Amino acid sequence: MTKKFQTGFTLIELLITLSIIAVIITISTFAIMETLKTGRDSKRKSDLETIRSGLEIYRADCGQYPAPQSGRVPSPLRGSGATSYCPSSNVYIADVPEDPQQGRIYRYARISPNSYELCASLEDEGSSVTCGGSSNCGSGTCNYKVTSP
């Protein structure tokens, strides 16, 4: 008499394995989403520093910060032609960076010819800030601000 052995997995073993895989995928998805949010916030901060740099060079040449256009830095940021040091052929920022999420903006407000505020809406929620009296950064509320030095 010979016994035949059946090979394979039982239904319980398969269900346990699938449950473990589902838990791992769920945890991974939340970790990836948090990493993406952190990456977008880092890009926003980097973009504001790029804009700040262009604004400072513009002020050094033109004697004042540019006027905003619809609450934003003019794109491209060119010289005003007001002085010989600030010809309209000078390009300070060829393509002003935009927020990585559609609907959000980088708000720019020139407080005086020699001061400005530049704001963004970070996904890592913080307290609301205002730029030129507005806390609207597109579809988000401004919660990160840089100002003129």
Phi, psi and omega in degrees: 000129178244143178261140176261129177262134177265135178254155180135183182250149176278165180298320179298315179299318179295318180296320178296316179298315180295324178295318178296317179297319179296319179295317180296318179296318180297313179298317180297320181298315179295322179294319180293318180297319179294321178295320178295318178298316179297320179296317179294321178295321177297320178295320179300313180297320178295318178299317180296325177291324176297315179296317179302317180300314178297320179295322180292320177293319177302313181296321179299322180277317190263348177086353177201166178280153181289155175286144179287157173240109182056041178077016181229165173287133179302138180234122356287154178274107182245162175298155183273342184081006183290328179227170179291338178278350186233054181292154181292350177280345177287128176247117183269322172221112183295316181223101182298127181301149177242158180302140182292346177252134181297139179098338178264150180227164169264112182277134180235131177225125174271112183284320175210173178303339183243016176210151180211167172229140181228123187233157176218164177252103178279149178283337175281088190312138176217187180287150183291142175234162179243148175237109181062030178091357180242138176252016181269115176247055183081232181279358178241164176267131180300131177219014177217130184223140168239148181233168178296143181292000000 
